[in-house]
């Protein structure tokens, strides 16, 4: 069965608003699994773009703890795309969903993060990050559903 992607003409306009987030985290080497449940809000960022604020509960090895992260989604080099940066301004990855699918990479020391972003419809998108290297071996699958 072929997976159909939902093209997005303007990633920033599409992501704006509140999303429910469910993420599974799996360590293939050890078999450990975890989960994050929470919300992400893409709100206006002074000077253009969106401030991505994620918060919720991350459970790892049966222990729940609060978790949050902040990213900046700035207008990309091509209209309709985004330049994703960490909260402190360091580059993270580019994001172009005009085809409904995008693959990005990010080096973190010796580890390589490879992310696949897919838009399933107007209210659902998924990210799968595969992280490999000497320090990490993880698969993170995130499903986002637009909040009503």
Secondary structure, DSSP 8 states (H G I E B T S, - for coil): --------S-HHHHH-EEEEEEEEEE-TTT--EEEEEEEEEEEE-TTSSEEEEEEEEEEETTEEEEEEEEEEEEE-SSTT-EEEEETTS-EEEEE--TTSEEEEEEEETTEEEEEEEEEEETTEEEEEEEEESSS-EEEEEEEEEE--
